[in-house]
Amino acid sequence: MALGRKSNKKSDGMMSKDLGSIFKKKSSSSKKKRGKSKTFISLDIGSSDIKMVAGNYNNDDIEILSFDSIKQERGVCVAGVINNENAVAEYLSTLIRRSRVKERDVIVSVDTPEIMRREMVIPAMEEKLILSTVRFEISEFLPIDIDKYIIQYSEIDRYVENDTEKMSVMIYAFPEIAARQYFDIVKTAGLNPVALDIQSNCIRKLLYNRNINNYSLRDQTVAIIDIGNESMNLTIIKNGRHEFNRMVRGNVSISSVFVENGICSESSVDNIIDRYTNQNLFTTSLAIDELRIQESIISLVDIWIADILKLFQYYTSRSNKNSIDRIFIYGGGSRIRNVDHYIGTRIGIPTNTIESIQGVKFPPSARNRELAKYVNCISAIIEK
């Protein structure tokens, strides 16, 4: 479910109303000859950095050819909301030059509190009728000017109730003005934007019929949590289907914990996180400065746990059949060694950082837990 539809027109100078037509992942006709799938640049523009992978999707396998990231100044982008387009475009240009990536077609995966999402039940119908039905229904109960939003959906389930076939769908309403920002940033950086997709939808596509860390998701309900610098994004997948999604804008960011507590400068936050990818979070006999870092991290993780528990309680309260078998975490916060086990122990559900995904070929040179940092980029490459 990329936002928008393919257009044969040139995208430069398009009016906002036509924005949906310029964000559409290329069809199979755009693939190179001899069955070689096309390579895309996939971007995840986060609060602390821009992450990029170059890769392709072929026969259900994802091959990552290169990956890199660049740190952004604080406040340039916060939880997916772009506050300084020019700065983000400049960071992106620098990242592409430094990475020496030759590809120019770009997919952007996004998630932001600006995206409205609702679950809706409608009568089962042909696929070609669903979007128009969804647009009508959403205009009836959401207080928005629907013409200023790109409306898309993903199907959750189909079932029969009182002899009537119904379908439940997840609705996404993405502000056109926000989509325009991402489009302009990519164009300003000298690249070609071909798709904009929502991260929770990308995760659903990535994990469909795939094992994580050699763990089968079949007949399981799993929570996939992206722990970012400024927010957490929780997606629940049940029996391979998208079941639930919520984004939580955190009150405390990873960076602010260290900076405001006087532990380090903004530019040194990544160095501390890097150190804790190898150093046990619960190491004892620490010096005073190290003990302050450890206490700050644990306090922050306790805040994450409180937010996760609230979402779990809401999800399980909706039906006595709802439960969660396992948690997988990824994103910047997941890189801290043993943070997954700490979260799992506190919540009482087995929890692991994503370290491998079936069918994803990551460069052998990748450091430990690098994959967890780039999951959003990787998942956006899938064409479904």
N, C-alpha and C positions, 0 to 999 in steps of 0.2 A: 504494500500500500504506500507507494510514493505519493506525495501530495501533488495533485495536478495531472495534466494530460500533455502528451507530446504535441508540439506544434511545428508546422513547416515554415512558419514565419521567423524572421530574424528577431531575437529576443531584445536587442537594444532598443530603447525608446518605447517599450511596451507600456501601456497604461496599467494601473493597479488591477483593474478588472480582469486583465488577461494574464495576471501573474501565475495563476494555476497552471497555465499551459507551458510554462518554461521550466517547471520543476517536474520532470518525468524521466525516470530511469530509462536508458535506451533499450530498445527491444532487441530480440535475438538477431534482427537484421543488421545490427550495428557491430556484431562480433566479427573478428578477423577471420580470414580464410583458414581452411584446413582444420576447422573445429576449435581453433584456439580462441578462448573467451577473451573479451576485451578487458584490459586493465584500467581500473579507476583509481583516482585519489579519493579516499574517504576521510572526512573531517569530523572531529568532535571538538567544538569550540566551548571549552569549559571556563569556569571562573578563574582558575589559576593558570591554565595553560591551554594551548591548542595542540591537540593530538592528531596525528596523520598516519594513515597506512596507505600503501599502494599495493593493490592486489586484484585478483580476479576470482570469479565464481564459475565453476565448470563441473557438470555431472555431480552436483551436490557437494563438491569439495571447494574449499576456499583456500587459495594459495596467497600468502602474504609475502610480497617480494621485498618490501622495505617498510620501515616505520621510524617515526621520530616525533619529537614534541618541542614546543618552545614556551618558555615562561612568559606570562603576561603581567603587566602592571596591575596592581589591585584596583578593582572598580571598573576596569575597562569592559568586562562582561561579568554579570552576576547572575548565577543560576539560569543561564541561557538568555538573559535579557541584555542586549547589546547597548552599552552606554556611550561608546565611542567607536563609530564605524571606521574612521580613518586609521585609528590606532590598531584595531583588529586586522584590517587589510594589510597594514605595514608588517605586523607580526607574521601574518600568513605568507606574505611575499618573501620575508627573510627565511622562514621555515622551508619553503619550496626551493629557494636558491641553495640553502645550506645542505638540503637533502639530495640535491641533484636529481630530482625526479623529473622525468621527461614527459610523463602523461599530463594532460591538461583537463580532461573531463572529471568533474568533481561531484561527489555525493556528499551531502551534509546531513548528519543525524543530529536532531535537536530534541531538547525537552526543556520546558520553561513553565513557570506558574501561569503564564499568559495563555497557555493552551487549555481550553476548557474540555473536559472529558466527562462523558455521561454514559452509563449503561442503559440500554433501552430494549424493550421487547416489542417486536412488530410481527405481523403475520408473515409466514414464510412466503417467499416470492422469488421470481427470476432475478438473477444478479443485476441485469440492466435496469431494474425498477427500484433497487434498494436505495441508491443514493438520492433520487428525487423524493422518495418516501421519507428518508432520514432528514433531508433538508426541511421538508414540510413539518415534520413532527418536532424538530428541534426549534423551529421558529415559534412554535406554539408554547413551549414551556421554558425557553431560555431568554432572559431579558437582554438580547443583543440584536444589533442590526446585522442580519445574516449575510447581507450583501458585502459586508466588510470582513468576512471570514471565509477561509477555505475549509469546507466541511468534508471530512472523510470518515470511514468506518472500518472496523475489522470485525468479522463474524466470530462470536464466541461459541455458540451452540445452536442446535436445532432440536426441537422436541415436540411431542404431541400433548396437548392439554385440552380436556373436554372435547375430544374428537377433532380438535383444530391444530394444524401444524403451525408452530411458531418458531421464531428465531430471536436469540438475544445477540445484540451487537454492542461493541464499544464505539462511541461517537467521539471524534476529535474535532474541535473548532479552533483553527489556527488563524490568528489575526493576519490579514494580508499585509499590513504595514510591517509586521515582524518578519514575514517571509521575504518581503522586499529588501529588508536590511541584509539578510543573509545572501540574497542574490547579488546585491550591489557590492558587498564585501568580496565575494568570489570574483566578480568581474573586475573590480578595481585591482585585485592581485594578479590580473592577467590570465585568469583561468576560466573554464567554461562550466557553469553550473548546469547539471543535467538532472539532479534529483534532490529533493528535500524529504526526509522521512523522520518519523517520530521514534525516539529511541526504544520505548517500550514495545512498539510494533516490530522494530528490528530484532529485538531480543526474542520475541515470539517466533519469528521466522528462523532465527539462528538455531534455536534449541528444539525445533520440531524434529522429532525422531532422532535426536543426537544424544549421546552420553556426555556427561560432564565429569571430569576426573575419573573416567571409566565407570561412572554410576549411571544406571539406566533410569530415565525419567518416566518410563512406561508404567502406567497404573499408579503414578505418584502425584502428590501435590507438593510443588516446590516453590519457595519464595526466592526470587532473584533480586538482590539489592545492590544498586549502584551507589557507593558511598563517595560522593564528590566533595569538593572543598566547601561549597556553600549549600548543598542540598543532598537529599537522599531520594532515590527513585526506586520504589518497590513494585515489582511485578510478580503476580502469582500465576503459575501455570499448572493446570490440572489435567492429567491424562493427555498431555501434549497440546492442550488448548489454552488460549489466553483467558484467564478467569477474572483478574482484578489488577488494577493499577492505580497507584497514588504517588504523587510527588510531594515531598515535604521540604519546605524551605527551612533550613536549620537556623536556630538562634545563634549558634556559635560555629564558626568555620575552623578548619584545621589551622589555617594561617593565623587567624586572629588569636587563637589560644596561645601560640608561642610568642607572637609579637606583643600582645597586650600584657602578657605576664613577664615581659622583659627577658625572655629566654634567648631570643635571637631576632635578627632583622628579617624582613619579608624575603629577601633574596637567599636566606640560609635555611628556610623551612624545608625545601626539598632535600637538602643535605642531611637533615635530621631524620626525615622519613626514610631516605636511602639507608642510613645507618641502622634503622630499626627493621629493615627488611632482612637483615642478617643477625641482628642482636635480639635475643629473647626479651620480649616486653616485660617479663617478670623476673629478670635477672636481679639477684640480691647483692648485697655488699657494694652498693654504688656510692660514688662521691656525691656531695651535696648537689652540685649542678646537674648531674645525671639523674639524681633522685627527683629533682624538680621537673625535669622533662618527663620522666616516667609517670609521676603523679598527674601531670597535665594531660598526658595521653589517656590515661585510664579514666580521668574525670570526663574527658570528651567522649570516650567510647560509652560511658554510662549514659550520657545524654542521647547518643544514637540508640542505645538499647531501649530507653524509655519511649522514644518515638516509634521504634519498630513494634514494641508491645502494644501501643495504642492502635496501630494499623491492624495488627493481628487480631486484637480483641474486636475491632469493628468487623473484620472479615468473618470471623468465626461466629459472631452474633447474628449474622444474616441467615444462617441455616445451621441446624444441629448436625448436618452432614459435612460441614466445612471444617477441615483440619489441615495442618501443615506437617508434612513428613520430614522435610529437610530444607536447609537454607544454604544458598550459595551467594557469596559476596564478591564484588569486583569494584574497580575504581581506585582512586588514589588512596583512600582510607584503608583499603584491603591489603595494601602492600606491607603494613606493619606485621611483623612476624608474630604469630600466635593470637592475633586479634580475633581470628575466626573462632578459635577454640574458647576464648574468653566469652565472646558473644553467645556461642552455643551453650556454654555452661550456665550463664546467667538466664537465658531464655528457656533452656530445657529442650532444645531441638538441635540435632546434629547440624553443625555449620562448618563450611569449608570455603576457602578462597578458591576461585576458579583458576586452575592451573593448566587444564587441557580440555579441549572440546573436540569431540569426534569429527573428523573431516576437515579440521583447520590445520593447515601446514604453516607453522610459524618458523621464521629463520632460526637455524641452530645457534646463531650468535646471541640470541635473546638471553638476557639475564633472568634470574629467578623472579617469577611473578610479573614479568613484563606483559604477558598476555592479559592479565587482569586489568591492566591500565588501558588497554586498547580494545576492549570488548565491544564498545559502542561503534567504533570505527569498523571493526571486522564485520559486525552483524549487518551494517548498512549496505555491504557489497552484494548481499543476496538479492537476486532478481526473482521475486515471486509476487 
